[in-house]
Amino acid sequence: MIGWDRLRVFAAVAERGSIAAAAEQLHITGPAVSQHLRKLEREVRCQLVEPDGRGVRLTAAGRVLAGSARSMADTASVAERDLATIDEVVAGPLRIGAVASAVRALLPDVLRALAASHPRLEPWLRDGEVKELLPALRAGQLDAVIMESWDVRPAPLPSGVRATRLLTEDVVLAVDDRHPLAGQPAVSVNQLHRQSWTSCPADTEAHVAVVQMLRQHGVHVDIRYQVADYSTQLSLVAAGLAVAMIPRTGRPATMAGVRFLPCDPPATRTLSLATPAAPATPPIRALTTELQRATTQLIRNTPPPTAG
């Protein structure tokens, strides 16, 4: 097996053209360089250099090996530089988990920006619910999670995890434009008796929050359609089959046949970035920066909840 130390010495000799110059570059003695060369030639079983005046020149075999030696030396140099500046390098895998609405509203823009600014970063994305994503983060299977937490039912954080708030948004009632409540400027939760609902699947943060909010006001909850995607929920609303509670970022720019009505009392949902409580790595700091930029832009471009 070819030893790395001897390849490193050979790469310096091939670059500098003499034993003495290579020794100066590597901060070792000339005899040490010569010894490495002799051992390398025994390992590869061929002559790699030959005398050339006061220096040396590569043999045919030496020229073949020199390219690989230079490539390995360059790779080692990059690795040493990365390790020396490990607190600054944004590179390597970044395993992100996120609730589906955050994936749709935020992450395409964020991932595109990260790819442009940090080409050596390798993002990996998984969507899911808070109840499964946070344990995966706690177990070290994910590096960061974009989670949701509703004001009527705050999501608990496990130990060893911290959350950075990204945005807090209004949650509005969606009804079809033929619904008896469609013409009101706002709707009291007490008016929501005898409604058929569509919501996220049972045991998700959104489902539990909607159920808890309605029950706090004595409203019987009849959730007939459980679907994870807000766009699908709104299609059911537009068809007159159900009503729904939709976060501001879950609203499309336009939705024919649907009215969005503020609720009284108002409900809110917060999106946060959950990460390990240990000091943030460069990839996580880069992700946090881009998410904060994207949420600021999203809030600026999303219309407020009004009827129509």
C-alpha positions as semicolon CSV with decimal commas, in nm:
position;residue;x (nm);y (nm);z (nm)
1;M;0,000;0,000;0,000
2;I;0,130;0,348;-0,090
3;G;0,185;0,559;0,220
4;W;0,025;0,904;0,229
5;D;0,330;1,071;0,383
6;R;0,547;0,953;0,096
7;L;0,292;1,065;-0,164
8;R;0,281;1,408;-0,001
9;V;0,661;1,432;-0,023
10;F;0,660;1,311;-0,383
11;A;0,396;1,570;-0,477
12;A;0,623;1,844;-0,337
13;V;0,926;1,710;-0,528
14;A;0,722;1,693;-0,851
15;E;0,600;2,050;-0,798
16;R;0,932;2,207;-0,693
17;G;1,171;2,004;-0,911
18;S;1,440;1,939;-0,648
19;I;1,497;1,762;-0,320
20;A;1,611;2,079;-0,146
21;A;1,312;2,288;-0,258
22;A;1,069;2,015;-0,153
23;A;1,240;1,990;0,186
24;E;1,205;2,366;0,232
25;Q;0,835;2,357;0,142
26;L;0,764;2,068;0,377
27;H;0,986;2,195;0,659
28;I;1,187;1,872;0,675
29;T;1,548;1,784;0,588
30;G;1,677;1,691;0,243
31;P;1,783;1,342;0,357
32;A;1,431;1,286;0,491
33;V;1,286;1,374;0,147
34;S;1,530;1,136;-0,022
35;Q;1,441;0,858;0,220
36;H;1,069;0,903;0,150
37;L;1,135;0,887;-0,225
38;R;1,338;0,566;-0,196
39;K;1,065;0,401;0,014
40;L;0,797;0,513;-0,232
41;E;0,993;0,372;-0,528
42;R;1,021;0,039;-0,346
43;E;0,646;0,042;-0,280
44;V;0,554;0,110;-0,645
45;R;0,843;-0,103;-0,776
46;C;0,966;0,150;-1,030
47;Q;1,189;0,455;-1,053
48;L;1,002;0,783;-1,015
49;V;1,276;1,048;-1,039
50;E;1,624;1,074;-1,190
51;P;1,902;1,329;-1,149
52;D;1,885;1,643;-1,363
53;G;2,170;1,882;-1,288
54;R;2,113;2,019;-0,938
55;G;1,757;1,898;-0,935
56;V;1,557;1,596;-1,040
57;R;1,313;1,520;-1,319
58;L;1,026;1,279;-1,325
59;T;1,044;0,952;-1,510
60;A;0,749;0,833;-1,719
61;A;0,617;0,644;-1,416
62;G;0,678;0,952;-1,201
63;R;0,470;1,168;-1,434
64;V;0,184;0,918;-1,411
65;L;0,193;0,915;-1,031
66;A;0,245;1,291;-0,999
67;G;-0,109;1,373;-1,113
68;S;-0,265;1,151;-0,846
69;A;-0,024;1,277;-0,583
70;R;-0,109;1,641;-0,658
71;S;-0,482;1,564;-0,648
72;M;-0,447;1,392;-0,310
73;A;-0,236;1,677;-0,178
74;D;-0,498;1,929;-0,289
75;T;-0,775;1,724;-0,123
76;A;-0,577;1,703;0,199
77;S;-0,516;2,077;0,189
78;V;-0,888;2,147;0,154
79;A;-0,964;1,909;0,443
80;E;-0,706;2,077;0,665
81;R;-0,846;2,420;0,579
82;D;-1,202;2,307;0,652
83;L;-1,104;2,161;0,987
84;A;-0,907;2,471;1,077
85;T;-1,215;2,685;1,007
86;I;-1,484;2,436;1,109
87;D;-1,682;2,712;1,282
88;E;-1,719;2,896;0,949
89;V;-1,759;2,629;0,680
90;V;-2,113;2,581;0,545
91;A;-2,079;2,236;0,391
92;G;-2,191;1,878;0,422
93;P;-2,535;1,729;0,487
94;L;-2,818;1,930;0,643
95;R;-3,120;1,713;0,733
96;I;-3,435;1,926;0,753
97;G;-3,780;1,820;0,869
98;A;-4,082;2,045;0,822
99;V;-4,459;2,054;0,838
100;A;-4,611;2,045;0,491
101;S;-4,736;2,404;0,486
102;A;-4,386;2,533;0,565
103;V;-4,240;2,313;0,292
104;R;-4,474;2,471;0,038
105;A;-4,462;2,831;0,160
106;L;-4,096;2,871;0,262
107;L;-3,855;2,599;0,166
108;P;-3,839;2,621;-0,216
109;D;-3,710;2,978;-0,186
110;V;-3,484;2,891;0,109
111;L;-3,330;2,584;-0,054
112;R;-3,267;2,774;-0,377
113;A;-3,089;3,051;-0,186
114;L;-2,878;2,802;0,011
115;A;-2,773;2,624;-0,308
116;A;-2,663;2,954;-0,462
117;S;-2,474;3,078;-0,155
118;H;-2,332;2,749;-0,026
119;P;-2,279;2,501;-0,311
120;R;-2,101;2,253;-0,083
121;L;-2,404;2,226;0,144
122;E;-2,617;1,914;0,090
123;P;-2,975;1,978;0,213
124;W;-3,206;1,682;0,268
125;L;-3,578;1,736;0,329
126;R;-3,849;1,531;0,495
127;D;-4,203;1,652;0,559
128;G;-4,414;1,527;0,846
129;E;-4,589;1,622;1,167
130;V;-4,447;1,772;1,484
131;K;-4,520;1,457;1,684
132;E;-4,279;1,257;1,465
133;L;-4,029;1,524;1,359
134;L;-3,929;1,646;1,706
135;P;-3,841;1,295;1,833
136;A;-3,632;1,247;1,518
137;L;-3,451;1,573;1,593
138;R;-3,398;1,470;1,955
139;A;-3,258;1,134;1,839
140;G;-3,010;1,300;1,603
141;Q;-3,184;1,179;1,287
142;L;-3,260;1,539;1,180
143;D;-3,056;1,857;1,216
144;A;-3,344;2,108;1,215
145;V;-3,723;2,103;1,217
146;I;-3,970;2,370;1,106
147;M;-4,255;2,309;1,349
148;E;-4,596;2,460;1,413
149;S;-4,755;2,554;1,744
150;W;-5,109;2,691;1,784
151;D;-5,192;2,940;2,056
152;V;-5,480;2,729;2,182
153;R;-5,257;2,425;2,201
154;P;-4,882;2,509;2,228
155;A;-4,655;2,227;2,113
156;P;-4,421;2,108;2,393
157;L;-4,046;2,113;2,328
158;P;-3,846;1,808;2,438
159;S;-3,537;1,859;2,648
160;G;-3,222;1,939;2,454
161;V;-3,414;2,129;2,185
162;R;-3,457;2,503;2,139
163;A;-3,695;2,691;1,911
164;T;-3,638;3,011;1,712
165;R;-3,965;3,182;1,617
166;L;-4,001;3,251;1,247
167;L;-4,352;3,397;1,225
168;T;-4,684;3,413;1,404
169;E;-4,984;3,424;1,173
170;D;-5,359;3,456;1,193
171;V;-5,574;3,149;1,141
172;V;-5,894;3,224;0,951
173;L;-6,219;3,044;0,880
174;A;-6,268;2,926;0,521
175;V;-6,624;2,883;0,391
176;D;-6,766;2,852;0,043
177;D;-6,910;3,172;-0,103
178;R;-7,268;3,033;-0,077
179;H;-7,236;2,961;0,293
180;P;-7,473;3,154;0,527
181;L;-7,171;3,308;0,704
182;A;-6,993;3,411;0,384
183;G;-7,120;3,769;0,388
184;Q;-7,004;3,853;0,741
185;P;-6,689;4,059;0,800
186;A;-6,590;3,825;1,085
187;V;-6,729;3,515;1,255
188;S;-6,766;3,440;1,623
189;V;-6,659;3,088;1,713
190;N;-6,996;3,055;1,888
191;Q;-7,161;3,071;1,544
192;L;-6,992;2,753;1,425
193;H;-7,242;2,497;1,553
194;R;-7,369;2,227;1,316
195;Q;-7,086;2,259;1,067
196;S;-6,909;1,982;0,878
197;W;-6,532;2,030;0,899
198;T;-6,221;1,937;0,709
199;S;-5,894;1,938;0,902
200;C;-5,553;1,776;0,920
201;P;-5,538;1,412;1,034
202;A;-5,611;1,320;1,395
203;D;-5,331;1,372;1,651
204;T;-5,162;1,641;1,442
205;E;-5,105;1,982;1,598
206;A;-5,356;2,147;1,362
207;H;-5,630;1,888;1,421
208;V;-5,599;1,895;1,799
209;A;-5,586;2,277;1,803
210;V;-5,905;2,314;1,596
211;V;-6,089;2,061;1,811
212;Q;-5,975;2,228;2,132
213;M;-6,062;2,578;2,012
214;L;-6,416;2,475;1,916
215;R;-6,478;2,273;2,232
216;Q;-6,364;2,564;2,448
217;H;-6,665;2,751;2,309
218;G;-6,907;2,462;2,345
219;V;-6,913;2,383;1,972
220;H;-6,966;2,021;1,873
221;V;-6,691;1,914;1,633
222;D;-6,785;1,708;1,328
223;I;-6,463;1,655;1,128
224;R;-6,564;1,448;0,828
225;Y;-6,262;1,501;0,601
226;Q;-5,912;1,453;0,739
227;V;-5,647;1,556;0,485
228;A;-5,298;1,689;0,553
229;D;-5,279;1,940;0,267
230;Y;-5,448;2,279;0,308
231;S;-5,501;2,310;-0,068
232;T;-5,708;1,990;-0,064
233;Q;-5,903;2,114;0,237
234;L;-5,986;2,432;0,046
235;S;-6,105;2,230;-0,253
236;L;-6,349;2,056;-0,022
237;V;-6,456;2,395;0,116
238;A;-6,509;2,536;-0,235
239;A;-6,731;2,236;-0,315
240;G;-6,955;2,327;-0,021
241;L;-6,871;2,007;0,167
242;A;-6,706;2,155;0,476
243;V;-6,556;2,455;0,648
244;A;-6,194;2,478;0,766
245;M;-5,951;2,675;0,979
246;I;-5,663;2,782;0,755
247;P;-5,336;2,952;0,862
248;R;-5,244;3,262;0,671
249;T;-4,958;3,089;0,486
250;G;-5,195;2,809;0,385
251;R;-5,400;3,047;0,173
252;P;-5,334;3,059;-0,202
253;A;-5,310;3,394;-0,375
254;T;-5,654;3,333;-0,522
255;M;-5,917;3,069;-0,447
256;A;-6,238;3,077;-0,645
257;G;-6,550;3,002;-0,448
258;V;-6,396;3,044;-0,102
259;R;-6,431;3,325;0,152
260;F;-6,174;3,375;0,430
261;L;-6,320;3,522;0,748
262;P;-6,137;3,642;1,063
263;C;-6,248;3,468;1,381
264;D;-6,354;3,611;1,716
265;P;-6,168;3,538;1,937
266;P;-5,874;3,529;1,696
267;A;-5,655;3,222;1,664
268;T;-5,287;3,218;1,573
269;R;-5,027;2,969;1,463
270;T;-4,651;3,008;1,510
271;L;-4,388;2,853;1,286
272;S;-4,053;2,802;1,458
273;L;-3,720;2,646;1,373
274;A;-3,635;2,375;1,626
275;T;-3,266;2,282;1,657
276;P;-3,044;2,107;1,910
277;A;-2,973;2,320;2,217
278;A;-2,596;2,289;2,152
279;P;-2,422;2,580;1,974
280;A;-2,551;2,607;1,617
281;T;-2,335;2,466;1,339
282;P;-2,257;2,678;1,030
283;P;-2,519;2,494;0,818
284;I;-2,787;2,556;1,081
285;R;-2,688;2,923;1,110
286;A;-2,714;2,956;0,731
287;L;-3,056;2,787;0,731
288;T;-3,178;3,014;1,010
289;T;-3,066;3,326;0,823
290;E;-3,241;3,222;0,501
291;L;-3,560;3,121;0,682
292;Q;-3,578;3,457;0,860
293;R;-3,531;3,636;0,529
294;A;-3,794;3,422;0,358
295;T;-4,052;3,464;0,635
296;T;-4,005;3,841;0,636
297;Q;-4,070;3,845;0,262
298;L;-4,365;3,608;0,295
299;I;-4,535;3,824;0,557
300;R;-4,483;4,131;0,340
301;N;-4,637;3,963;0,035
302;T;-4,929;3,778;0,198
303;P;-5,259;3,968;0,212
304;P;-5,425;4,007;0,555
305;P;-5,724;3,788;0,641
306;T;-6,035;3,960;0,506
307;A;-6,358;3,833;0,362
308;G;-6,357;3,763;-0,009
